[in-house]
Amino acid sequence: MSNEKNKQIKNSIKATRARHAKMVCKVYELKATRSKMSNAQKEEVNQYFREAKWLRNDIIRDVEHAVYGTYSVMVKVGDAFEARNLEILGSQVKQDIHDSVKSEIKGLHTKKEKGERVGKLKFKSYCNCIPLRQYGTTYRINFEKQTVKVQNIKKPFKVKGLDQIPADAEIANAKFIRKASGLYFHVTAYLPKEDVKPTGKKVGIDFGIKHNITTSEGKTYDVSVPESKGTKLASKRVNQAFERNGGKKSKNHYKRVKKLRVSYEHDMNKRKDATHKVCHELLAEHDLLAMQDEMLSNWHKGYFGKEVQHSAMGTIKAGLKNSPKTIVVPKEFPSTQICPVCGSLTKHPLSKRDYDCQVCGYHHDSRDEKAALSILMEAERLCGAQSVKSPTEAGSSVQVVPLCLHKTSPMNQEAQVL
């Protein structure tokens, strides 16, 4: 009987995966209304996340002997370990936490095999994310009452944002997240695919400091969200009070730290909102995007630390890189130096914002726009497509020499120039 049930479960999972493969996956954020929560419910939530932290640390302590349905764990108190009972976490949530730890260990093992330096999983002093895998069991949504019920928490949560989820959405798993600004649910849903009409446009993208993004069409995007005045003031209050109290952490200290975390979160939300708008515009208006795998971390370590930190170039790069429309050109490609007409390399200082080829005399008013065009050409070459045409000052077109005709690679050419 158990074998037949296991077969039914496997067949059901296969059918669900096949159905979801033909649908669009989206994640919706719901925020719990804190004013509607009772003190007892707030204490249950704190205990929920506390037990999740205990269980995760206990699994890391002894991975080989960890079991799914444990009801007690060992918690380190000082230099000794004490037993703690898990009273709120359900069996499905326990299994999800166990699987997430195994997945993290597998990821570290994969990185180690690739030659990267990795360490061991460390114990966490807090846990702010709990997986809710099975809709209808670990959590339920009541659209009429605008509530979300979590397993083993008595009172449902009044939430905002359920109007985002369409009626034909197939709800899957979720995550219960605790942030400085409140409690959130990230609900995963699958929607039917919509017919997207091709635009027939393709664009190259160049990252920079003066303009965060410059396209081969001449458009520029600046996504820079520096620290707000509220964040600076909250940080100043935390540091001054901490020094004034001799390094002691009182209740007021933690209140000030929480205000600082909320302010940081608001700045991050502004940056994410601007990022999503830029990514959506670029992906919606073009069928092909070409970008270079820039080492933004090296930019951050250099002279442009604040400019890179306050910008959203890394998030935009990650968002575009995950799209099937995007072609990534290797970082070794000399997009700034290469001429789109003759293919020769001309090195320019950072202060020179236009481009002049020393061999054929080609000129472009914007070196960033020219670099974006070169990136698009290289992406088409990598895909085996035909070469594109390069705009000139007069508005006419010049036929571009395909880069695959060069006898030496761009890296060798760049080395010769330098």
C-alpha positions in Angstrom: 0.0 0.0 0.0 2.8 2.4 0.8 4.5 1.6 -2.5 1.3 2.5 -4.4 1.0 5.7 -2.5 4.6 6.6 -3.2 4.0 6.0 -6.9 1.0 8.2 -6.8 3.0 11.0 -5.2 5.8 10.7 -7.7 3.4 10.8 -10.6 1.6 13.8 -9.2 4.9 15.6 -8.7 5.9 14.9 -12.3 2.6 16.1 -13.6 2.8 19.3 -11.6 6.4 20.0 -12.8 5.4 19.4 -16.4 2.4 21.8 -16.0 4.5 24.5 -14.3 7.1 24.3 -17.1 4.5 25.7 -19.5 3.6 28.5 -17.1 5.2 31.8 -15.8 6.5 31.8 -12.3 6.0 35.0 -10.2 6.5 35.9 -6.6 4.2 38.2 -4.7 5.0 40.0 -1.5 2.3 40.2 1.2 2.8 42.3 4.3 1.2 41.3 7.6 -0.7 44.1 9.4 1.1 44.5 12.8 -1.8 46.5 14.3 -4.1 43.5 13.9 -1.8 41.1 15.8 -2.3 40.3 19.4 0.5 40.0 22.0 0.0 36.3 22.1 0.3 36.0 18.3 3.5 38.1 18.4 5.0 35.8 21.0 4.0 32.8 18.9 5.8 34.3 15.9 8.9 35.0 18.0 8.9 31.4 19.2 8.3 30.2 15.6 11.5 31.9 14.3 13.4 30.9 17.5 12.6 27.2 17.1 13.6 27.4 13.4 17.0 28.8 14.5 17.4 26.1 17.1 16.6 23.4 14.5 18.9 24.7 11.9 21.8 25.0 14.3 21.1 21.5 15.7 21.2 20.1 12.1 24.5 21.8 11.4 25.9 20.5 14.7 25.4 16.9 13.6 24.2 16.6 10.0 24.8 12.8 9.7 22.4 11.9 12.5 19.8 14.7 11.9 16.2 13.4 11.4 13.1 15.0 9.9 10.6 14.5 12.7 12.6 15.4 15.8 10.7 17.0 18.7 13.8 18.2 20.7 17.1 19.8 19.9 20.3 20.6 21.6 20.9 24.4 22.1 24.3 25.8 23.1 24.0 27.9 26.3 27.4 29.3 27.3 29.8 26.4 27.0 27.3 23.6 27.5 24.4 22.2 25.5 20.8 22.0 26.8 17.7 20.3 25.4 14.9 22.4 24.0 11.5 21.1 22.8 10.0 22.1 19.4 6.4 23.0 20.3 5.3 25.1 17.3 7.2 24.0 14.2 5.2 21.4 12.1 6.7 18.3 10.5 6.6 19.7 7.0 8.5 22.9 8.1 11.1 20.8 9.9 11.6 18.8 6.7 12.0 22.0 4.7 14.6 23.4 7.1 16.5 20.1 6.9 16.4 20.1 3.1 17.6 23.7 2.9 20.6 22.9 5.1 21.4 20.0 2.9 21.1 22.2 -0.2 23.5 24.7 1.3 26.1 22.0 2.1 25.7 20.7 -1.5 26.3 24.2 -2.8 29.5 24.6 -0.8 30.7 21.2 -2.0 30.1 22.2 -5.6 32.1 25.4 -5.1 34.9 23.4 -3.5 35.1 21.1 -6.5 35.5 24.1 -8.7 38.5 25.2 -6.8 36.9 28.0 -4.8 37.8 28.5 -1.1 34.8 27.7 1.1 34.3 27.2 4.8 31.9 25.3 7.0 28.3 26.3 7.6 28.2 28.5 10.7 25.6 28.7 13.5 23.1 31.5 13.2 22.2 33.8 16.1 18.9 34.5 14.5 16.7 33.1 11.7 14.5 35.4 9.6 13.2 33.2 6.8 11.1 30.0 7.2 10.1 28.0 4.1 6.4 27.1 3.8 6.5 24.5 1.1 3.0 23.0 0.7 0.0 25.3 0.1 -3.0 24.1 2.0 -0.9 22.4 4.7 1.9 24.6 6.0 -0.1 27.8 5.0 -3.5 28.8 3.6 -4.8 32.0 2.0 -8.3 33.3 2.5 -8.9 35.9 -0.2 -12.3 37.0 1.1 -11.0 37.8 4.6 -7.6 38.9 3.3 -5.8 36.6 5.7 -3.0 34.0 5.7 -3.0 31.1 8.1 0.3 29.5 9.1 0.5 26.0 10.5 0.5 25.8 14.3 -0.1 29.6 14.7 -3.6 29.9 16.1 -4.7 33.3 14.7 -4.4 34.0 11.0 -2.5 37.1 9.8 -4.3 40.0 8.3 -2.2 40.9 5.2 -2.0 43.6 2.5 -1.3 42.8 -1.2 -3.5 39.9 -2.0 -5.1 41.9 -4.8 -1.9 41.5 -6.7 -2.5 37.7 -7.2 -4.8 37.0 -10.3 -7.7 34.7 -10.0 -6.3 32.2 -12.4 -3.0 31.9 -10.6 -1.9 28.5 -9.3 -0.4 29.1 -5.8 2.6 27.0 -4.8 5.1 27.4 -1.9 5.9 30.5 0.1 8.4 32.0 2.6 7.6 33.5 5.9 10.1 36.4 6.3 10.8 38.7 9.3 12.3 42.1 8.4 13.0 45.2 10.5 9.9 46.8 9.0 7.6 43.9 9.8 6.5 40.4 8.7 6.1 39.4 5.1 5.0 36.4 3.0 6.7 35.8 -0.4 4.1 33.7 -2.2 5.1 31.8 -5.4 2.4 31.5 -8.0 2.2 30.1 -11.6 0.3 31.9 -14.3 -0.6 31.0 -17.9 1.9 32.3 -20.4 0.9 35.3 -22.5 1.7 35.6 -26.2 4.5 38.1 -26.5 4.9 39.9 -29.8 8.5 40.2 -31.0 9.8 43.7 -31.4 12.6 42.9 -33.8 15.0 45.1 -31.8 18.3 44.3 -30.2 20.5 46.4 -28.0 24.0 46.5 -26.5 24.5 47.6 -22.9 27.6 49.2 -21.4 28.0 49.8 -17.7 29.8 52.9 -16.5 30.3 55.4 -13.7 29.2 58.7 -15.4 26.0 56.9 -16.6 25.3 53.6 -14.9 23.9 52.1 -18.2 24.5 53.3 -21.8 22.8 51.5 -24.6 23.8 51.2 -28.3 20.6 53.3 -29.1 22.0 56.3 -27.1 19.8 55.9 -24.1 21.3 56.3 -20.6 20.0 55.1 -17.2 21.2 56.4 -13.9 20.1 54.2 -11.0 21.8 55.8 -7.9 20.1 55.8 -4.5 22.6 57.2 -1.9 22.0 57.0 1.8 19.0 59.2 2.8 19.2 61.8 5.5 17.2 59.6 7.8 19.7 56.8 7.4 22.6 59.1 8.2 20.9 60.5 11.2 19.9 57.1 12.6 23.4 55.8 12.1 24.9 58.9 13.9 22.5 58.4 16.8 23.4 54.7 17.2 27.2 55.4 17.2 27.1 58.4 19.5 24.9 56.7 22.1 27.0 53.5 21.9 30.2 55.5 22.7 28.4 57.6 25.3 27.3 54.4 27.2 30.7 52.9 27.1 29.9 50.2 24.6 26.9 48.8 26.6 23.9 47.5 24.7 20.7 48.6 26.5 17.1 48.3 25.3 17.3 51.8 23.9 20.3 50.7 21.9 18.4 47.9 20.2 15.5 50.3 19.5 17.9 52.7 17.8 19.4 49.8 15.8 16.0 48.7 14.7 15.2 52.2 13.4 18.5 52.2 11.5 17.7 48.8 9.9 14.2 50.1 8.9 15.9 53.1 7.2 18.4 50.9 5.4 15.5 48.7 4.2 13.6 51.7 2.8 16.7 52.8 0.9 17.1 49.2 -0.5 13.5 49.1 -1.5 13.9 52.4 -3.5 17.0 50.8 -5.2 15.1 47.6 -6.0 12.1 49.5 -7.4 14.3 51.5 -9.8 16.2 48.4 -10.8 13.0 46.5 -11.7 11.8 49.4 -13.8 15.0 49.5 -15.8 15.2 45.7 -16.3 11.5 45.6 -17.4 11.9 48.4 -19.9 15.0 46.8 -21.5 13.5 43.3 -21.7 10.1 44.4 -22.9 11.4 46.6 -25.7 14.0 44.3 -27.1 14.3 40.7 -28.3 18.0 40.5 -27.7 20.2 42.1 -25.1 24.0 42.0 -25.1 26.0 42.9 -22.1 29.6 42.4 -20.9 30.5 40.4 -17.8 32.0 43.4 -16.0 33.9 43.0 -12.7 31.8 45.4 -10.7 33.4 44.2 -7.4 36.8 45.5 -8.6 35.2 48.9 -9.5 33.9 49.0 -5.9 37.4 48.3 -4.5 38.9 51.0 -6.6 38.4 54.8 -7.0 34.6 54.5 -7.5 33.6 52.7 -4.3 30.7 55.0 -3.3 29.4 55.4 -6.9 29.2 51.6 -7.3 27.8 51.0 -3.8 25.0 53.6 -4.2 24.1 52.4 -7.7 22.1 49.3 -8.7 24.4 48.1 -11.4 25.0 44.7 -9.7 21.3 44.1 -9.3 20.6 45.1 -12.9 23.4 42.9 -14.2 22.0 39.9 -12.2 18.4 40.6 -13.4 19.4 40.9 -17.1 21.8 38.0 -16.9 19.1 35.5 -15.8 16.9 36.4 -18.8 17.0 34.0 -21.9 17.1 37.1 -24.1 20.5 38.2 -22.8 23.9 37.2 -24.3 26.9 37.8 -22.0 30.1 38.8 -23.6 33.3 37.8 -21.8 34.9 40.5 -19.6 38.2 40.2 -21.6 36.6 41.7 -24.7 38.0 45.3 -25.2 34.7 47.0 -25.9 36.0 50.5 -25.1 39.1 50.3 -27.3 38.0 48.3 -30.3 36.9 50.2 -33.5 33.6 49.0 -35.0 34.8 49.8 -38.5 38.4 48.5 -38.9 38.6 46.4 -35.7 41.8 48.0 -34.4 42.4 49.0 -30.8 42.9 52.5 -29.5 43.4 53.1 -25.8 41.7 56.2 -24.4 42.1 57.8 -20.9 39.1 58.0 -18.6 38.9 61.7 -19.1 38.3 61.4 -22.9 34.5 60.8 -23.3 34.5 60.5 -27.1 36.2 57.9 -29.3 38.7 58.4 -32.1 40.3 55.5 -34.0 44.0 56.1 -34.7 44.0 53.8 -37.7 40.9 54.6 -39.8 39.9 57.9 -38.3 36.4 56.7 -37.1 34.9 59.1 -34.5 32.0 58.7 -32.1 30.8 61.4 -29.8 30.2 59.0 -26.9 32.7 56.3 -26.1 30.2 54.5 -23.9 27.6 54.3 -26.7 30.3 53.0 -29.0 31.3 50.4 -26.4 27.7 49.3 -26.2 27.6 48.9 -30.0 30.8 46.9 -30.0 29.3 44.6 -27.3 26.3 44.0 -29.5 28.5 43.2 -32.5 30.5 40.7 -30.4 27.3 39.1 -29.1 26.0 38.6 -32.6 29.4 37.2 -33.6 29.2 34.7 -30.8 25.7 33.7 -31.9 26.8 33.4 -35.5 24.6 36.3 -36.6 25.4 38.8 -39.3 27.2 42.0 -38.5 25.3 45.2 -37.6 25.7 48.7 -38.9 27.3 51.5 -36.9 25.8 55.0 -36.8 28.1 57.9 -37.6 27.8 61.6 -36.8 26.1 62.4 -40.1 23.4 59.8 -39.4 24.4 57.5 -42.3 25.5 53.9 -41.8 28.9 52.3 -42.2 29.2 48.6 -42.8 31.0 47.0 -39.9 33.7 44.4 -40.5 32.7 41.1 -38.7 35.0 40.6 -35.8 35.5 36.9 -36.6 37.7 38.0 -39.6 40.5 39.2 -37.3 43.4 36.9 -37.3 44.3 37.7 -33.7 42.0 37.7 -30.8 40.9 41.0 -29.1 43.0 40.1 -26.0 46.1 39.7 -28.2 45.4 43.0 -29.9 44.9 44.8 -26.7 48.2 43.4 -25.4 50.0 44.7 -28.5 48.6 48.2 -28.0 49.4 48.3 -24.3 
